Amino acid sequence: MGFFKTIVFSALLSGIVAGAVQTGLQNLLVYPLIISAETYEGLEKSANPNPHSQ
C-alpha cells in the first residue's frame, strides 16, 4: 500500500506543478496578446462610421 501512496502523491504533485507552470506561461504570453487584440478591436469600431456595419 505504501508504493501506491507514493505513486498517487507523485502524480498529484506533478499535476500541481504542471498546472502552476501553465498558469504562469499563460499570464506571461497569452494575456498581453488578448489585451492588444482588444485595443485593435476598439480602434476598428471607432474608425468605421458606417451605421449599417456591426
C-alpha distances in whole Angstrom, upper triangle without the diagonal:
4,5,5,6,9,10,11,12,14,16,17,18,20,21,23,25,26,27,29,31,32,33,35,36,38,39,41,42,42,44,47,47,47,50,52,52,53,56,57,57,59,62,62,63,65,67,68,71,71,70,69,66,63
4,5,5,6,9,10,11,12,14,15,16,18,20,21,22,24,26,27,29,30,32,33,35,36,38,39,40,41,42,45,46,46,48,51,51,52,55,56,56,58,61,61,62,64,66,67,70,70,70,69,66,62
4,5,5,6,9,10,11,12,14,15,17,18,20,21,22,24,26,27,28,30,32,33,35,36,38,39,39,41,44,44,45,47,49,49,50,53,55,55,57,59,60,60,63,65,65,68,69,68,67,64,61
4,5,5,6,9,10,11,12,14,15,17,18,20,21,23,24,26,27,29,30,32,33,35,36,37,37,39,42,43,43,45,47,47,48,51,52,52,54,57,57,58,61,62,63,66,66,66,65,61,58
4,5,5,6,8,10,10,12,14,15,16,18,20,21,22,24,26,27,29,30,31,33,35,36,36,37,40,41,41,43,46,46,47,50,51,51,53,56,56,57,59,61,62,65,65,65,64,61,57
4,6,5,6,9,10,10,12,14,15,16,18,20,21,22,24,26,27,28,30,32,33,34,35,36,39,40,40,42,45,45,46,49,50,50,52,55,55,56,59,60,61,64,65,64,64,60,57
4,5,5,6,9,10,11,12,14,15,16,18,20,21,22,24,26,27,28,30,32,32,33,35,38,38,38,41,43,43,44,47,48,48,50,53,53,54,57,58,59,62,62,62,61,58,55
4,5,5,6,9,10,11,12,14,15,16,18,20,21,22,24,26,27,29,30,31,31,33,36,37,37,39,41,41,42,45,46,46,48,51,51,52,55,56,57,60,60,60,59,56,52
4,5,5,6,8,10,11,12,14,15,17,18,20,21,23,24,26,27,29,30,31,32,35,36,36,38,40,41,41,44,46,46,47,50,51,52,54,56,57,60,60,60,59,56,53
4,5,5,6,8,10,11,12,14,15,16,18,20,21,22,24,26,27,28,29,30,33,34,35,37,39,39,40,43,44,45,46,49,50,51,53,55,55,59,59,59,58,55,52
4,6,5,6,9,10,10,12,14,15,16,18,20,21,22,24,26,27,27,29,31,32,32,35,37,37,38,41,42,42,44,47,47,48,50,52,53,56,56,56,55,52,49
4,6,5,6,9,10,11,12,14,15,17,18,20,21,23,25,26,26,27,30,31,31,33,36,36,37,39,41,41,43,45,46,47,49,51,52,55,55,55,54,51,47
4,5,5,6,9,10,11,12,14,15,17,18,20,21,23,24,25,26,29,30,30,32,35,35,36,39,40,40,42,45,46,46,49,50,51,55,55,55,55,51,48
4,5,5,6,8,10,11,12,14,15,16,18,20,21,22,23,25,27,28,29,31,33,33,35,37,38,39,41,43,44,45,47,49,50,53,53,54,53,50,46
4,5,5,6,9,10,10,12,14,15,16,18,20,21,21,22,25,26,26,29,31,31,32,35,36,36,38,41,41,42,45,46,47,50,51,51,50,47,43
4,6,5,6,9,10,11,12,14,15,17,18,20,20,21,24,25,25,27,30,30,31,34,35,35,37,40,41,41,44,45,46,50,50,50,50,46,43
4,5,5,6,9,10,11,12,14,15,17,18,19,20,23,24,25,27,29,30,31,33,35,35,37,39,40,41,43,45,46,49,50,50,50,47,43
4,5,5,6,9,10,11,12,14,15,16,17,19,21,22,23,25,27,27,29,31,32,33,35,37,38,39,41,43,44,47,48,48,47,44,41
4,5,5,6,9,10,10,12,14,15,15,17,20,20,21,23,25,25,26,29,30,31,32,35,36,37,39,41,42,45,45,45,45,42,38
4,5,5,6,9,10,11,12,14,15,16,18,20,20,22,24,25,26,28,30,31,32,34,36,37,38,40,42,45,46,46,46,42,39
4,5,5,6,9,10,11,12,13,15,17,18,19,21,23,24,25,27,29,30,31,33,35,36,38,39,41,44,45,46,45,42,39
4,5,5,6,9,10,10,11,13,15,16,17,19,21,21,23,25,26,27,29,31,32,33,35,37,38,41,42,42,42,39,36
4,5,5,6,9,10,10,11,14,15,15,17,19,20,21,23,25,25,27,29,30,31,33,35,36,40,41,41,41,37,34
4,5,5,6,9,10,11,13,15,15,17,19,20,21,23,25,26,27,29,31,32,34,35,37,40,41,42,42,38,35
4,5,5,6,8,10,11,12,14,16,17,18,20,22,23,24,26,28,29,31,32,34,35,39,40,40,40,37,34
4,5,5,5,7,9,10,11,13,15,16,17,19,20,21,23,25,26,27,29,31,32,36,37,37,37,33,30
4,6,6,6,8,10,11,11,14,15,16,18,20,21,22,24,26,27,28,30,32,35,36,37,37,34,31
4,6,7,7,9,11,12,13,15,17,18,20,21,23,24,26,27,29,30,32,35,37,38,38,34,32
4,6,6,7,9,11,12,13,15,16,18,19,21,22,24,26,27,28,30,33,35,36,36,32,30
4,6,5,6,9,10,11,13,15,16,17,19,20,21,23,25,26,28,31,32,33,33,29,26
4,5,5,6,9,10,11,12,14,15,17,19,20,21,23,25,26,30,31,31,32,28,25
4,5,5,6,9,10,11,13,14,15,17,19,20,22,23,25,28,30,31,31,28,25
4,5,5,6,9,10,11,12,14,16,17,19,20,21,23,27,28,29,29,26,23
4,5,5,6,9,10,10,12,14,15,17,19,20,21,25,26,27,27,23,21
4,5,5,6,9,10,11,13,14,16,17,19,21,24,25,26,27,23,21
4,5,5,6,9,10,11,13,15,16,17,19,22,24,25,26,23,20
4,5,5,6,9,10,11,13,15,15,17,20,22,23,23,20,17
4,5,5,6,9,10,11,13,14,16,19,20,21,22,18,16
4,5,5,6,9,10,11,13,15,18,20,21,22,19,17
4,5,5,6,9,10,11,13,16,18,19,20,17,15
4,5,5,6,9,10,11,14,16,17,17,14,12
4,5,5,6,9,10,13,15,16,17,14,12
4,6,5,6,9,12,14,16,17,15,14
4,6,5,6,10,12,13,15,11,11
4,6,6,8,10,11,12,9,8
4,6,7,10,11,14,12,11
4,6,9,12,14,12,12
4,6,8,10,8,9
4,6,9,8,11
4,6,6,9
4,6,8
4,7
4
